[in-house]
Amino acid sequence: MIKDRGTIKWTAMMLPEHIQKIKQWKREAYAEAPRTLTEWELEDLQQTINQAYKQHKTVTITTWQEAKYVQWTGTITALDESQQLVLETLTAVKRIPFHSIHAAHLEDESYD
């Protein structure tokens, strides 16, 4: 059996544009599709966000950005009329559109 280095030996002969296109193709091929939330999940999401906002609790929010899920943890400081919430994290203040939010979980602050 012939042992080969695979595509590694061919990358030296490729143009940088080709390598970029191949990387882009791989990202698109392995990208997740965002799932749609049911009515129950949307209602639970709304209740969790309202509770975190009113009680100033730490919340972890999962958003859909650039073909992947991203998590942000912080305190909700405002709910804008422009369909965004303002999340204050340890390092920054983040404006998150409501349509990109897929999950919200309150952080457990009890010390048992």
Buried (B, 14 or more C-beta within 10 A) or exposed (E): EEEEEEEEEEEEEEEEEEEEEEEEEEEEEEEEEBEEBEEEEEEBBEEBBEBBBEEEBBBBBBBBEEEEEEEBEBBBEEBEEEEBBBBEEEEEEBEBEBEBBBBBBBEEEEEE
